[in-house]
Amino acid sequence: MGDLMILVRLVLAVVIGSVDLVAAHPTDVVAVLLCATCVVLLARIALLLWADRFDRWARVVAVVPAPPPPPDYPPDPPLVNPMFAAHITATSAATCAALRAGRQPARVGGRR
């Protein structure tokens, strides 16, 4: 119980001292906080840059697994409707046969 009381008194002393410092010198406290923030941000940037170059400094070679195979996609639909292609083929064959026979081909559709 005695150690706990010592810890509580220490925390209270730090808190009261901090409040007194802020009340007495607010601009100094703001300047110190800004400096501390800048130092923390610069340290973070330095750590990130160091982590990016760590493999070159430590001569570490990363083993990268092969990427997974692509998923099986359904086949692409045909570019032309097969029924339409069959109709065009049949019409073309009938027109060619009529022209070879010397007749005027029958008009199956379209403009008249």
Residue, then its C-alpha position, 0 to 999 in steps of 0.5 A: m500500500g505504501d508503494l501505491m501511495i508513493l506512485v499516486r503522489l508522484v503522478l499528482a506532482v507531475v500533473i500539478g507541475s504540468v498544469d502550473l507550467v502551462a498556466a505560467h508559460p503557455t507560449d513556451v508549452v505551445a512551442v515545445l509541443l510543436c517541436a515535439t510534433c515535428v520531431v515525431l513526424l520526422a522520425r516517422i518519415a525516417l523510419l518509413l524510408w529506412a523500412d523501404r531500404f532495409d533489404r538493401w542495407a541488410r542484404v536481405v533477399a525476399v522470397v515472393p511466392a508466385p501469384p495465384p492463377p487467374p480465376d476461370y471465367p466463362p467463355d466470351p459470348p460470340l461476337v455475332n448471333p449464330m442464328f443471324a449468321a446462319h440466316i445471312t449464309a442461307t440468303s447469300a447461298a440462295t442469291c448466289a444460286a439464283l445469279r448463277a442460274g441467270r435469274q433475278p434473286a428473290r428479295v428476302g427482306g430489307r428495303r423495297 
